[in-house]
Amino acid sequence: MSSWSCRYEADGLCRKVDGAYCRPGMKGCVLVGKVTFQDGVVPSPVWPEGSRRKKDTTGEPPQDG
């Protein structure tokens, strides 16, 4: 058995994927393309209810205002 820690994880949330719940291997995660999970599925990000997240897919940061 092994374990790892991620520098982007804080209190169960991913700072790299706009505050989504930390799900190792999800789209946007540093592990994408580096590891393969047994089921072969790349999980999608899931955000906490009521969180402020990026809604567009342009790749640009959200605009305040």
PyMOL commands that place a pseudoatom at each C-alpha (Angstrom):
pseudoatom trace, name=CA, resn=MET, resi=1, chain=A, elem=C, hetatm=0, pos=[0.000, 0.000, 0.000]
pseudoatom trace, name=CA, resn=SER, resi=2, chain=A, elem=C, hetatm=0, pos=[1.214, 3.513, -0.702]
pseudoatom trace, name=CA, resn=SER, resi=3, chain=A, elem=C, hetatm=0, pos=[0.121, 7.060, -0.132]
pseudoatom trace, name=CA, resn=TRP, resi=4, chain=A, elem=C, hetatm=0, pos=[0.926, 10.447, -1.546]
pseudoatom trace, name=CA, resn=SER, resi=5, chain=A, elem=C, hetatm=0, pos=[0.229, 14.092, -0.865]
pseudoatom trace, name=CA, resn=CYS, resi=6, chain=A, elem=C, hetatm=0, pos=[-0.424, 16.871, -3.323]
pseudoatom trace, name=CA, resn=ARG, resi=7, chain=A, elem=C, hetatm=0, pos=[0.780, 20.423, -2.917]
pseudoatom trace, name=CA, resn=TYR, resi=8, chain=A, elem=C, hetatm=0, pos=[-2.469, 21.712, -4.437]
pseudoatom trace, name=CA, resn=GLU, resi=9, chain=A, elem=C, hetatm=0, pos=[-4.748, 19.970, -1.904]
pseudoatom trace, name=CA, resn=ALA, resi=10, chain=A, elem=C, hetatm=0, pos=[-5.955, 22.024, 1.057]
pseudoatom trace, name=CA, resn=ASP, resi=11, chain=A, elem=C, hetatm=0, pos=[-8.735, 20.861, 3.393]
pseudoatom trace, name=CA, resn=GLY, resi=12, chain=A, elem=C, hetatm=0, pos=[-9.959, 18.341, 0.829]
pseudoatom trace, name=CA, resn=LEU, resi=13, chain=A, elem=C, hetatm=0, pos=[-10.188, 20.923, -1.983]
pseudoatom trace, name=CA, resn=CYS, resi=14, chain=A, elem=C, hetatm=0, pos=[-7.961, 21.323, -5.042]
pseudoatom trace, name=CA, resn=ARG, resi=15, chain=A, elem=C, hetatm=0, pos=[-6.415, 24.769, -5.533]
pseudoatom trace, name=CA, resn=LYS, resi=16, chain=A, elem=C, hetatm=0, pos=[-5.307, 23.828, -9.064]
pseudoatom trace, name=CA, resn=VAL, resi=17, chain=A, elem=C, hetatm=0, pos=[-8.846, 22.992, -10.255]
pseudoatom trace, name=CA, resn=ASP, resi=18, chain=A, elem=C, hetatm=0, pos=[-10.683, 26.097, -8.994]
pseudoatom trace, name=CA, resn=GLY, resi=19, chain=A, elem=C, hetatm=0, pos=[-11.514, 24.701, -5.539]
pseudoatom trace, name=CA, resn=ALA, resi=20, chain=A, elem=C, hetatm=0, pos=[-13.121, 21.433, -6.661]
pseudoatom trace, name=CA, resn=TYR, resi=21, chain=A, elem=C, hetatm=0, pos=[-13.110, 18.500, -4.253]
pseudoatom trace, name=CA, resn=CYS, resi=22, chain=A, elem=C, hetatm=0, pos=[-9.767, 16.703, -4.467]
pseudoatom trace, name=CA, resn=ARG, resi=23, chain=A, elem=C, hetatm=0, pos=[-10.318, 13.632, -6.647]
pseudoatom trace, name=CA, resn=PRO, resi=24, chain=A, elem=C, hetatm=0, pos=[-6.950, 12.181, -7.657]
pseudoatom trace, name=CA, resn=GLY, resi=25, chain=A, elem=C, hetatm=0, pos=[-6.702, 11.899, -11.428]
pseudoatom trace, name=CA, resn=MET, resi=26, chain=A, elem=C, hetatm=0, pos=[-9.632, 14.214, -12.238]
pseudoatom trace, name=CA, resn=LYS, resi=27, chain=A, elem=C, hetatm=0, pos=[-9.448, 16.408, -15.325]
pseudoatom trace, name=CA, resn=GLY, resi=28, chain=A, elem=C, hetatm=0, pos=[-7.007, 19.215, -14.528]
pseudoatom trace, name=CA, resn=CYS, resi=29, chain=A, elem=C, hetatm=0, pos=[-5.185, 17.212, -11.852]
pseudoatom trace, name=CA, resn=VAL, resi=30, chain=A, elem=C, hetatm=0, pos=[-1.405, 16.908, -11.949]
pseudoatom trace, name=CA, resn=LEU, resi=31, chain=A, elem=C, hetatm=0, pos=[-1.842, 13.113, -12.177]
pseudoatom trace, name=CA, resn=VAL, resi=32, chain=A, elem=C, hetatm=0, pos=[-3.740, 13.120, -15.504]
pseudoatom trace, name=CA, resn=GLY, resi=33, chain=A, elem=C, hetatm=0, pos=[-1.726, 11.147, -18.029]
pseudoatom trace, name=CA, resn=LYS, resi=34, chain=A, elem=C, hetatm=0, pos=[0.798, 10.030, -15.414]
pseudoatom trace, name=CA, resn=VAL, resi=35, chain=A, elem=C, hetatm=0, pos=[-1.201, 7.264, -13.760]
pseudoatom trace, name=CA, resn=THR, resi=36, chain=A, elem=C, hetatm=0, pos=[-3.875, 4.810, -14.832]
pseudoatom trace, name=CA, resn=PHE, resi=37, chain=A, elem=C, hetatm=0, pos=[-6.602, 3.730, -12.463]
pseudoatom trace, name=CA, resn=GLN, resi=38, chain=A, elem=C, hetatm=0, pos=[-8.019, 0.226, -12.503]
pseudoatom trace, name=CA, resn=ASP, resi=39, chain=A, elem=C, hetatm=0, pos=[-11.402, 1.271, -13.922]
pseudoatom trace, name=CA, resn=GLY, resi=40, chain=A, elem=C, hetatm=0, pos=[-9.742, 3.414, -16.630]
pseudoatom trace, name=CA, resn=VAL, resi=41, chain=A, elem=C, hetatm=0, pos=[-12.100, 6.334, -15.989]
pseudoatom trace, name=CA, resn=VAL, resi=42, chain=A, elem=C, hetatm=0, pos=[-10.826, 9.897, -15.574]
pseudoatom trace, name=CA, resn=PRO, resi=43, chain=A, elem=C, hetatm=0, pos=[-13.138, 11.499, -12.997]
pseudoatom trace, name=CA, resn=SER, resi=44, chain=A, elem=C, hetatm=0, pos=[-14.686, 14.893, -13.659]
pseudoatom trace, name=CA, resn=PRO, resi=45, chain=A, elem=C, hetatm=0, pos=[-14.238, 17.697, -11.131]
pseudoatom trace, name=CA, resn=VAL, resi=46, chain=A, elem=C, hetatm=0, pos=[-16.984, 18.167, -8.530]
pseudoatom trace, name=CA, resn=TRP, resi=47, chain=A, elem=C, hetatm=0, pos=[-17.340, 21.473, -6.705]
pseudoatom trace, name=CA, resn=PRO, resi=48, chain=A, elem=C, hetatm=0, pos=[-18.831, 22.038, -3.258]
pseudoatom trace, name=CA, resn=GLU, resi=49, chain=A, elem=C, hetatm=0, pos=[-22.424, 23.288, -3.234]
pseudoatom trace, name=CA, resn=GLY, resi=50, chain=A, elem=C, hetatm=0, pos=[-22.563, 27.081, -3.403]
pseudoatom trace, name=CA, resn=SER, resi=51, chain=A, elem=C, hetatm=0, pos=[-18.919, 27.506, -4.354]
pseudoatom trace, name=CA, resn=ARG, resi=52, chain=A, elem=C, hetatm=0, pos=[-17.818, 30.148, -6.796]
pseudoatom trace, name=CA, resn=ARG, resi=53, chain=A, elem=C, hetatm=0, pos=[-16.251, 28.365, -9.736]
pseudoatom trace, name=CA, resn=LYS, resi=54, chain=A, elem=C, hetatm=0, pos=[-15.277, 29.182, -13.290]
pseudoatom trace, name=CA, resn=LYS, resi=55, chain=A, elem=C, hetatm=0, pos=[-18.346, 28.630, -15.462]
pseudoatom trace, name=CA, resn=ASP, resi=56, chain=A, elem=C, hetatm=0, pos=[-16.860, 29.159, -18.922]
pseudoatom trace, name=CA, resn=THR, resi=57, chain=A, elem=C, hetatm=0, pos=[-14.547, 26.783, -20.730]
pseudoatom trace, name=CA, resn=THR, resi=58, chain=A, elem=C, hetatm=0, pos=[-12.453, 29.380, -22.556]
pseudoatom trace, name=CA, resn=GLY, resi=59, chain=A, elem=C, hetatm=0, pos=[-9.484, 28.766, -20.329]
pseudoatom trace, name=CA, resn=GLU, resi=60, chain=A, elem=C, hetatm=0, pos=[-9.420, 32.402, -19.265]
pseudoatom trace, name=CA, resn=PRO, resi=61, chain=A, elem=C, hetatm=0, pos=[-9.738, 33.392, -15.610]
pseudoatom trace, name=CA, resn=PRO, resi=62, chain=A, elem=C, hetatm=0, pos=[-13.199, 34.515, -14.482]
pseudoatom trace, name=CA, resn=GLN, resi=63, chain=A, elem=C, hetatm=0, pos=[-13.817, 38.261, -14.602]
pseudoatom trace, name=CA, resn=ASP, resi=64, chain=A, elem=C, hetatm=0, pos=[-15.036, 40.038, -11.472]
pseudoatom trace, name=CA, resn=GLY, resi=65, chain=A, elem=C, hetatm=0, pos=[-17.517, 42.810, -11.837]
for i in range(1, 65): cmd.bond("trace and resi %d" % i, "trace and resi %d" % (i + 1))
show_as sticks, trace
zoom trace
